[in-house]
Amino acid sequence: MTAHEIILRPVITEKSMSGIANKVYTFRVAQNATKVDIKNAVEELFGVKVCKVNTLHVRGHLRRQGRGQGLTPAWKKAIVSLTEESKTIEFFDGML
């Protein structure tokens, strides 16, 4: 898999934005991506040095519309911590 297939999109929430000051970034990633794959993809795409990667599976939530109900899709989230001497990811700099 290529780096663009592994890192799908950033997660922009209030909690994920609070980690940017500590060089902690959150991404939505491919379901079958491993921590090593995610680390290599972030280093390749953004030119930074990754210290640690935490992953978790987000379950689909029950949603209703009228009488019908269904589940939103499940997805995988990666929380990436950069090293102290690494530069920041420029994409997130304008969001603070």
C-alpha positions in Angstrom: 0.0 0.0 0.0 1.1 3.5 -0.7 1.3 6.3 2.0 -1.8 7.9 0.5 -3.8 4.7 0.8 -2.8 4.3 4.5 -3.4 7.9 5.7 -6.9 8.7 4.7 -7.6 12.1 6.3 -6.9 14.0 9.5 -9.3 14.0 12.4 -10.3 17.5 13.2 -12.0 17.6 16.6 -11.6 19.7 19.7 -9.7 17.0 21.6 -7.4 16.2 18.6 -6.6 19.9 18.2 -5.5 20.2 21.8 -2.7 17.7 21.2 -1.1 19.8 18.4 0.9 21.9 20.9 2.6 18.6 22.1 3.2 17.4 18.5 0.5 14.8 18.8 -1.7 14.4 15.6 -4.7 12.2 14.9 -5.5 10.6 11.5 -8.1 8.3 10.1 -6.2 5.4 8.5 -6.9 2.2 6.5 -8.4 -0.7 8.5 -5.6 -3.1 7.7 -2.7 -0.7 8.3 -0.2 -1.6 11.1 1.6 0.8 13.4 4.8 0.4 11.4 2.9 1.2 8.1 1.4 4.3 9.7 4.7 5.5 11.0 6.4 5.1 7.6 3.5 6.8 5.8 3.5 9.8 8.1 7.3 10.2 7.8 7.1 9.9 4.0 4.1 12.3 3.5 5.0 15.0 6.0 8.8 14.8 6.3 8.8 14.4 10.1 10.2 12.0 12.7 7.6 9.8 14.5 8.2 8.8 18.1 5.1 6.7 18.8 1.9 5.5 17.1 -1.3 4.5 19.0 -4.1 2.9 17.1 -7.8 2.1 17.9 -10.8 0.9 16.2 -13.8 3.2 16.3 -17.1 1.3 16.2 -20.0 2.4 14.1 -22.7 4.4 16.0 -26.4 3.7 15.8 -28.2 6.4 13.9 -32.0 6.7 13.3 -33.9 8.5 10.7 -37.6 8.2 11.2 -38.5 4.6 11.7 -35.4 3.3 10.1 -32.1 2.8 11.9 -28.6 1.8 10.9 -25.0 1.9 11.8 -22.4 4.4 10.7 -19.3 2.7 9.3 -16.5 1.5 11.7 -13.1 3.0 11.1 -9.5 3.0 12.5 -7.9 5.9 14.2 -4.2 6.5 14.6 -2.7 9.0 17.2 0.8 9.9 16.1 3.4 11.4 18.5 6.4 13.2 17.0 9.9 13.4 18.5 10.9 16.6 20.3 13.4 17.6 17.6 11.0 17.0 14.8 9.3 19.8 12.9 5.6 20.3 13.1 3.2 19.2 10.4 2.4 22.3 8.3 -1.1 21.3 7.5 -2.2 21.7 11.1 -0.3 25.0 11.8 -3.0 27.3 10.5 -5.7 25.7 12.6 -4.6 26.8 16.1 
